[in-house]
Amino acid sequence: MTVVTLILQLMWTFFVIGAFTFGGGYAMLSLIQNEVVVAHGWISESTFTDIVAVSQMTPGPIGINTATYVGYDVLYNVTGSHLMGVCGSLSATLALMLPSVIIMLLIVKFYTRFKESKLYAGTMDFLKPCVAGLIGAAAIVLMVKTTWAPWPSMEIVKENFVNWKSWVLLAAAFAASFWGKVSPIIIILASAFLGLLLF
């Protein structure tokens, strides 16, 4: 496969993801994982988890950060060139954003005309639970690897939970966020510090 073909394939993949994802970056993660890890095999499950972790901690929307990182990683691994890695980042990021720009321009144009429509309200009511499901799927994808042949089975992604300390950190972060209402920034910084101490 030539570099140009790979860039076009990368752009088409992220364009489709951007066109059919509702609910923001977290809802997008399961689609990105399915395309880049399962369908194309561009990166490993472990690398994808690292990408999500870095994308979560860096400024900006997680979906765009993930696309930027994946684009760089894919092109750099194939060519060994940082310049081509940057081209991969730009290609994936722009392709992911383009459908949203087009759709938002159309929505802005027609929103005032259709905002009282029952069809519009029904569509929004339908999309809300779908978005919640996609976000939940993204969380499960990072924890569990599913195989369908010869029969359905699930196993924990061992690269993400290397020992009991990983599970304790997961439980503590969940409790701090869900019940303690602790800021995600504090949880991320505390997790990084504890990771340095424990691992």
Helices and strands as residue ranges (DSSP letters): H 3-19, H 25-33, I 34-39, H 45-57, H 62-79, H 82-114, H 118-143, E 144-147, E 153-156, H 164-178, H 184-198
